[in-house]
Amino acid sequence: MATAVLGLQWGDEGKGKITHVLARDAEMVVRFNGGPNAGHTVIDRGVKFGTHLIPAGAFYPGTVSVLAGGMVIDLEVLRQEIDEISAHLGSVPELLIAENAHLILPYHRILEEVEGSGAHFGTTRRGIGPAYRDKAAHVGVRVGDLLRPDDLENRLEHRLSLLKRIWPNSDEIGSLTASCLRVELLGLAEPLIESVGDAAAAVASALAEGKDVLFEGAQGALLDVDHGTYPYVTSSPTTFAGLGNSIGIPAPDVRRRIGIAKAYTTRVGEGPFPTEIEGALGDELRDRGGEFGVTTGRPRRCGWLDLVALRHALFVNGATEIALTKLDVLTGIDEIKLCRAYLLDGERVERFPLSAEVLSRCAPIYETVAGWSAAPAEAKRLEDLPAEAIEFVARIEEETGVSVGIVSLGPAPEETIHREL
């Protein structure tokens, strides 16, 4: 059976843990979007990893980990992750890298600085936006170009000539040469070349054979380039609607679509955030939840669970169930708030606006529910939790119309409740 794991907030929902838990039973794990701007925290056999590109299947020998065509790949980051995981496992993960995935190159990171886009939108400054922009402008460099070194150098030469005309005063861009970049890229890619292939065909074949395939999303629905809080979004599709196109499979049959949401909300970088908590309580949530970016280390903004945004994210993903993470972080808070609607220019609204400007004018309308004093991490059934925590989960289900199938009570794989739905 095929399963998709998708973020329902502004990323950082705990997808790393959930995909790692579910990948144990998968024959293929497919990462379909984004690049090293996404950070997944994984605890494998007691060892903590922060991954950025490599799918969760890499931690399980015999599982194929696919980097699909919708991704943008930094070869240096990928090599580092492969080396770390290989040392941990004692074997090299089985990878398939899509030949039509695009590469992040040194000038992409430089462009975020000279253009100021990284500072303006609060991006991770890993070159993600400029790499996707080159893809759309037909001047990108793809993984498959590594198989044809002369074509690779010609593409690099063409792009560099354009950049040097646009940024004649940039010493960093001016110092780059196509021949040096070619040597650097081919050196990084040398051990990966045998893993390059037709990822779309391989995934389609696995689905046709009825294999257990897990699709691993990056970021979250509210960062989707089309359906998120534009312009404070990422540069790729982050929802189920973009999954098929990003891989190259029309309308993939994925019947289990798990949307991941924290029991509260966080956001990294710029952009409107109606339920943000200012002051001591927001700081306390950040410290309790370890809310610091895996990729950048930046502190995350923290707020109450936004059910308006959650309903929107569930809708655009067609999610069949919710995985609720970090429920334990709310333990000990006497009163917990749930945002059920917004007040916009004096009127109550229950639909999530796609305009960041409109969202910035929305004030949350809260419902207050009772907190709980203790939540055992070793609980295996929802019924093992305090009555107030059970009621909190029930309110989410009532407000969204979607069942909570997984409840995470800590970062370790065993700190997880799986419910039969």
C-alpha positions as CSV (number, residue, x, y, z in Angstrom):
1,M,0.0,0.0,0.0
2,A,1.2,3.5,-0.8
3,T,1.4,6.1,2.0
4,A,2.2,9.8,1.9
5,V,3.4,11.8,4.8
6,L,2.7,15.6,4.4
7,G,3.2,18.6,6.6
8,L,0.0,20.6,7.5
9,Q,1.6,23.7,9.0
10,W,4.6,25.9,8.1
11,G,7.0,22.9,8.2
12,D,8.8,21.5,11.3
13,E,5.8,19.4,12.2
14,G,7.8,16.3,13.1
15,K,7.7,14.6,9.7
16,G,11.2,13.2,10.3
17,K,10.1,11.0,13.2
18,I,6.9,9.8,11.6
19,T,8.5,9.0,8.3
20,H,11.3,7.1,10.1
21,V,8.8,5.1,12.1
22,L,6.7,4.2,9.0
23,A,9.8,3.6,6.7
24,R,10.6,0.5,8.8
25,D,7.9,-1.4,6.9
26,A,8.4,0.3,3.5
27,E,10.2,-1.2,0.5
28,M,10.7,2.2,-1.1
29,V,10.7,5.7,0.4
30,V,10.4,8.6,-2.0
31,R,11.3,12.2,-1.2
32,F,9.5,14.3,-3.9
33,N,10.1,18.0,-3.3
34,G,12.4,20.6,-1.9
35,G,16.1,20.5,-1.1
36,P,18.4,21.0,1.9
37,N,16.2,23.8,3.2
38,A,14.1,21.0,4.8
39,G,15.5,19.4,8.0
40,H,14.1,16.2,9.4
41,T,15.1,15.0,12.9
42,V,15.5,11.3,13.1
43,I,16.5,9.1,16.1
44,D,17.8,5.8,14.9
45,R,18.8,3.2,17.4
46,G,19.5,5.9,20.0
47,V,21.5,8.2,17.6
48,K,20.1,11.5,16.6
49,F,20.4,12.7,13.0
50,G,19.4,15.9,11.2
51,T,18.8,15.0,7.6
52,H,18.1,17.4,4.8
53,L,18.0,15.5,1.5
54,I,18.2,11.7,2.1
55,P,14.9,9.9,2.6
56,A,14.1,8.1,5.8
57,G,14.4,4.7,4.0
58,A,18.2,5.2,4.1
59,F,18.2,4.0,7.7
60,Y,16.8,0.6,6.8
61,P,19.0,-1.8,4.7
62,G,17.1,-3.2,1.8
63,T,14.8,-0.2,1.4
64,V,15.3,1.9,-1.7
65,S,15.5,5.6,-1.1
66,V,14.5,7.7,-4.0
67,L,15.3,11.4,-4.6
68,A,12.7,12.4,-7.1
69,G,12.7,14.8,-10.0
70,G,10.9,17.5,-8.1
71,M,13.8,18.0,-5.8
72,V,16.8,20.3,-6.0
73,I,20.0,18.6,-4.8
74,D,23.1,19.9,-3.3
75,L,25.7,17.2,-3.9
76,E,28.0,18.2,-1.1
77,V,25.1,18.0,1.4
78,L,24.0,14.6,0.0
79,R,27.5,13.2,0.2
80,Q,27.9,14.2,3.8
81,E,24.6,12.6,4.8
82,I,25.4,9.4,3.0
83,D,28.8,9.2,4.7
84,E,27.2,9.8,8.2
85,I,24.5,7.2,7.7
86,S,26.8,4.7,6.2
87,A,29.2,5.0,9.2
88,H,26.2,4.6,11.5
89,L,24.8,1.5,9.6
90,G,28.0,-0.1,8.5
91,S,26.7,-0.2,4.9
92,V,25.8,2.3,2.2
93,P,22.1,3.1,1.7
94,E,20.5,2.0,-1.5
95,L,19.7,5.2,-3.5
96,L,18.0,6.1,-6.7
97,I,18.5,9.7,-7.8
98,A,16.3,11.1,-10.5
99,E,18.2,12.1,-13.6
100,N,15.8,15.0,-14.1
101,A,16.3,16.5,-10.5
102,H,18.0,19.8,-10.6
103,L,21.3,20.7,-8.9
104,I,22.0,23.5,-6.4
105,L,25.2,25.2,-7.5
106,P,27.5,27.7,-5.7
107,Y,26.1,30.6,-7.6
108,H,22.6,29.9,-6.3
109,R,23.7,30.5,-2.7
110,I,25.6,33.6,-3.8
111,L,22.5,35.0,-5.5
112,E,20.4,34.8,-2.3
113,E,22.9,37.1,-0.7
114,V,23.5,39.6,-3.5
115,E,19.8,39.9,-4.3
116,G,18.8,40.1,-0.7
117,S,16.0,37.6,-1.2
118,G,17.2,35.4,1.7
119,A,17.0,38.3,4.2
120,H,13.7,39.6,2.9
121,F,11.7,36.4,3.0
122,G,13.6,34.7,5.8
123,T,14.7,31.8,3.7
124,T,17.4,29.2,4.7
125,R,19.8,30.8,2.2
126,R,20.7,27.4,0.8
127,G,20.1,28.5,-2.8
128,I,16.7,26.8,-3.1
129,G,14.8,29.6,-4.7
130,P,17.4,30.5,-7.3
131,A,17.8,26.8,-8.2
132,Y,14.0,26.5,-8.8
133,R,14.0,29.8,-10.7
134,D,16.7,28.5,-13.1
135,K,14.7,25.3,-13.6
136,A,11.7,27.4,-14.7
137,A,13.8,29.7,-16.8
138,H,15.4,26.7,-18.7
139,V,18.9,27.5,-17.6
140,G,19.2,24.9,-14.8
141,V,21.7,22.1,-14.5
142,R,20.3,18.6,-13.9
143,V,21.6,15.4,-12.3
144,G,21.6,13.7,-15.7
145,D,24.0,16.4,-17.0
146,L,26.7,14.8,-14.8
147,L,26.6,11.8,-17.1
148,R,27.7,14.0,-20.0
149,P,30.6,16.2,-18.8
150,D,30.9,18.3,-21.9
151,D,27.2,19.2,-21.9
152,L,27.6,19.9,-18.2
153,E,30.4,22.4,-18.8
154,N,28.5,24.1,-21.7
155,R,25.4,24.6,-19.5
156,L,27.5,26.0,-16.7
157,E,29.3,28.3,-19.1
158,H,26.0,29.6,-20.5
159,R,24.6,30.3,-17.1
160,L,27.7,31.9,-15.7
161,S,28.0,34.3,-18.7
162,L,24.5,35.5,-18.0
163,L,25.1,36.0,-14.3
164,K,28.3,37.9,-14.9
165,R,26.5,40.3,-17.2
166,I,23.8,40.8,-14.6
167,W,26.1,41.1,-11.6
168,P,29.3,42.7,-13.0
169,N,30.4,44.0,-9.6
170,S,30.0,40.7,-7.7
171,D,33.5,39.4,-7.1
172,E,32.1,36.0,-5.9
173,I,30.2,35.4,-9.2
174,G,33.1,36.8,-11.2
175,S,35.5,34.3,-9.7
176,L,33.5,31.3,-10.8
177,T,34.5,29.4,-13.9
178,A,32.6,26.6,-15.7
179,S,35.7,24.4,-15.9
180,C,36.3,24.6,-12.1
181,L,32.7,23.9,-11.3
182,R,32.7,20.9,-13.7
183,V,35.6,19.4,-11.8
184,E,34.1,20.1,-8.4
185,L,30.7,18.6,-9.4
186,L,32.1,15.5,-11.1
187,G,34.3,14.8,-8.1
188,L,31.3,15.0,-5.7
189,A,29.1,13.0,-8.0
190,E,31.6,10.2,-8.7
191,P,30.4,7.7,-6.1
192,L,26.7,8.6,-6.9
193,I,26.7,8.1,-10.7
194,E,25.6,4.4,-10.5
195,S,22.6,5.6,-8.5
196,V,21.3,8.0,-11.2
197,G,18.3,6.7,-13.2
198,D,14.7,7.0,-14.2
199,A,13.1,7.5,-10.8
200,A,9.6,8.0,-12.2
201,A,9.6,4.6,-13.9
202,A,11.0,2.9,-10.8
203,V,8.3,4.4,-8.5
204,A,5.5,3.6,-11.0
205,S,6.8,0.0,-11.2
206,A,6.8,-0.4,-7.5
207,L,3.3,0.9,-7.2
208,A,2.1,-1.4,-10.0
209,E,3.6,-4.4,-8.2
210,G,1.8,-3.5,-5.0
211,K,4.9,-2.7,-3.0
212,D,4.8,-0.7,0.2
213,V,5.9,2.8,-1.0
214,L,6.2,5.7,1.4
215,F,6.2,9.3,0.0
216,E,8.0,11.7,2.2
217,G,7.1,15.4,1.9
218,A,9.2,18.3,2.9
219,Q,8.1,21.7,4.5
220,G,4.3,22.0,5.0
221,A,1.1,23.0,3.2
222,L,1.2,26.6,4.4
223,L,4.6,27.0,2.6
224,D,3.3,25.6,-0.7
225,V,4.2,27.9,-3.6
226,D,0.6,27.9,-4.9
227,H,-1.5,27.2,-1.8
228,G,0.5,28.7,1.0
229,T,1.0,32.2,2.5
230,Y,2.5,33.7,-0.7
231,P,5.0,35.3,-1.0
232,Y,6.3,33.9,2.3
233,V,6.5,30.4,0.9
234,T,9.0,27.9,-0.4
235,S,9.7,27.4,-4.1
236,S,8.1,24.0,-4.7
237,P,4.8,22.2,-4.3
238,T,4.5,20.8,-0.7
239,T,1.0,19.3,-0.9
240,F,-0.3,16.0,-2.3
241,A,-1.5,17.8,-5.4
242,G,2.1,18.4,-6.4
243,L,3.4,14.9,-5.5
244,G,2.5,13.1,-8.8
245,N,3.9,15.9,-11.0
246,S,7.1,16.1,-8.9
247,I,7.7,12.4,-9.4
248,G,6.3,12.0,-12.9
249,I,3.4,9.8,-12.1
250,P,-0.1,11.0,-13.2
251,A,-2.6,10.6,-10.3
252,P,-0.7,8.2,-8.1
253,D,-3.0,5.8,-6.1
254,V,-2.1,6.8,-2.5
255,R,-5.0,5.9,-0.3
256,R,-3.3,6.7,3.0
257,R,-2.4,10.3,3.2
258,I,-1.1,11.3,6.7
259,G,-1.0,15.0,7.5
260,I,1.4,15.9,10.2
261,A,0.6,18.7,12.7
262,K,2.0,19.8,16.0
263,A,-0.4,20.2,19.0
264,Y,0.6,23.9,18.6
265,T,1.9,25.9,15.7
266,T,5.4,27.2,14.8
267,R,6.8,29.3,12.0
268,V,10.4,30.0,10.9
269,G,11.2,33.2,9.1
270,E,9.0,36.1,8.0
271,G,5.3,36.1,7.3
272,P,2.0,36.5,9.2
273,F,1.2,34.2,12.1
274,P,-2.2,34.9,13.7
275,T,-1.8,32.6,16.7
276,E,1.7,33.6,17.6
277,I,2.3,33.8,21.4
278,E,4.5,36.8,22.4
279,G,6.5,36.8,25.6
280,A,7.3,34.3,28.3
281,L,4.8,31.6,27.3
282,G,6.0,31.6,23.7
283,D,9.6,31.4,24.9
284,E,8.6,28.5,27.2
285,L,7.0,26.6,24.3
286,R,10.1,27.1,22.2
287,D,12.4,25.8,25.0
288,R,10.1,22.8,25.8
289,G,9.7,21.8,22.2
290,G,13.3,22.4,21.2
291,E,11.9,24.7,18.5
292,F,15.1,25.6,16.7
293,G,15.6,24.9,13.0
294,V,17.3,21.7,12.0
295,T,18.8,23.4,8.9
296,T,19.6,26.9,10.3
297,G,19.4,26.6,14.1
298,R,17.1,29.7,14.0
299,P,14.5,29.9,16.8
300,R,11.0,29.2,15.7
301,R,8.1,31.5,16.4
302,C,5.5,29.6,18.6
303,G,1.8,29.9,18.9
304,W,-1.5,28.1,19.6
305,L,-2.9,25.5,17.3
306,D,-4.6,27.2,14.4
307,L,-7.6,25.1,13.3
308,V,-8.5,27.5,10.5
309,A,-5.1,26.9,8.9
310,L,-5.3,23.2,9.7
311,R,-8.6,22.7,8.0
312,H,-7.2,24.4,4.9
313,A,-4.1,22.2,4.9
314,L,-6.2,19.0,5.3
315,F,-8.3,20.0,2.4
316,V,-5.6,20.8,-0.1
317,N,-3.8,17.5,0.8
318,G,-7.0,15.4,0.9
319,A,-5.5,14.0,4.1
320,T,-7.1,10.8,5.4
321,E,-5.8,11.1,8.9
322,I,-3.8,13.3,11.2
323,A,-0.5,12.5,13.0
324,L,-0.5,14.8,16.0
325,T,3.0,15.5,17.3
326,K,4.5,17.1,20.4
327,L,1.4,16.6,22.5
328,D,3.7,16.1,25.4
329,V,5.1,19.7,25.1
330,L,1.7,21.1,26.2
331,T,1.8,19.1,29.5
332,G,1.7,21.4,32.5
333,I,0.0,24.3,30.8
334,D,-3.2,25.0,32.8
335,E,-5.2,26.5,29.9
336,I,-4.7,25.7,26.2
337,K,-6.2,27.7,23.4
338,L,-7.5,26.5,20.0
339,C,-8.1,29.0,17.2
340,R,-11.5,28.2,15.7
341,A,-12.0,31.2,13.5
342,Y,-10.5,34.7,12.6
343,L,-11.8,38.2,13.1
344,L,-11.1,40.0,9.8
345,D,-12.1,43.7,9.6
346,G,-14.8,43.2,12.1
347,E,-16.3,40.0,10.6
348,R,-15.9,36.3,11.7
349,V,-14.2,34.2,9.0
350,E,-13.5,30.4,9.0
351,R,-11.7,30.1,5.7
352,F,-8.0,30.5,5.5
353,P,-7.0,33.4,3.2
354,L,-4.3,32.8,0.7
355,S,-3.1,36.4,0.7
356,A,-0.4,37.1,3.3
357,E,-1.6,40.7,3.5
358,V,-5.1,39.6,4.4
359,L,-3.9,37.0,6.9
360,S,-1.8,39.7,8.6
361,R,-5.1,41.5,9.4
362,C,-6.7,38.4,10.9
363,A,-7.1,38.1,14.7
364,P,-7.6,34.7,16.2
365,I,-10.9,33.8,17.9
366,Y,-10.0,31.3,20.6
367,E,-11.7,28.5,22.5
368,T,-10.0,27.7,25.8
369,V,-9.7,24.1,26.9
370,A,-8.3,22.6,30.1
371,G,-4.7,21.5,30.2
372,W,-3.3,18.4,31.9
373,S,-0.5,17.8,34.4
374,A,1.1,14.6,33.2
375,A,1.3,12.6,29.9
376,P,3.2,9.3,30.1
377,A,5.7,9.0,27.2
378,E,5.3,5.2,27.4
379,A,1.5,5.3,26.7
380,K,0.5,2.9,23.9
381,R,-3.2,3.8,23.7
382,L,-5.0,7.1,23.6
383,E,-6.9,5.9,26.7
384,D,-3.7,5.9,28.7
385,L,-3.5,9.7,28.5
386,P,-5.1,12.1,30.9
387,A,-8.8,12.9,30.2
388,E,-8.0,16.5,29.2
389,A,-5.5,15.3,26.6
390,I,-8.0,12.9,25.2
391,E,-10.5,15.7,25.0
392,F,-8.0,17.9,23.3
393,V,-7.5,15.3,20.6
394,A,-11.3,14.9,20.3
395,R,-11.8,18.6,19.8
396,I,-9.3,18.6,16.9
397,E,-11.2,15.7,15.3
398,E,-14.5,17.4,15.7
399,E,-13.3,20.7,14.3
400,T,-11.5,19.2,11.3
401,G,-13.6,16.1,10.5
402,V,-10.5,14.1,10.2
403,S,-9.4,11.4,12.7
404,V,-6.1,11.4,14.6
405,G,-4.4,8.1,13.7
406,I,-1.0,8.8,15.3
407,V,-0.1,10.6,18.5
408,S,3.6,11.4,19.2
409,L,4.6,11.9,22.8
410,G,8.3,12.5,22.4
411,P,11.1,12.3,19.8
412,A,11.9,8.6,20.2
413,P,10.2,6.1,17.9
414,E,8.7,4.2,20.8
415,E,7.0,7.3,22.2
416,T,4.2,6.9,19.7
417,I,0.5,5.9,19.9
418,H,-0.9,4.2,16.8
419,R,-4.7,4.0,16.6
420,E,-6.8,1.7,14.5
421,L,-9.1,3.9,12.4
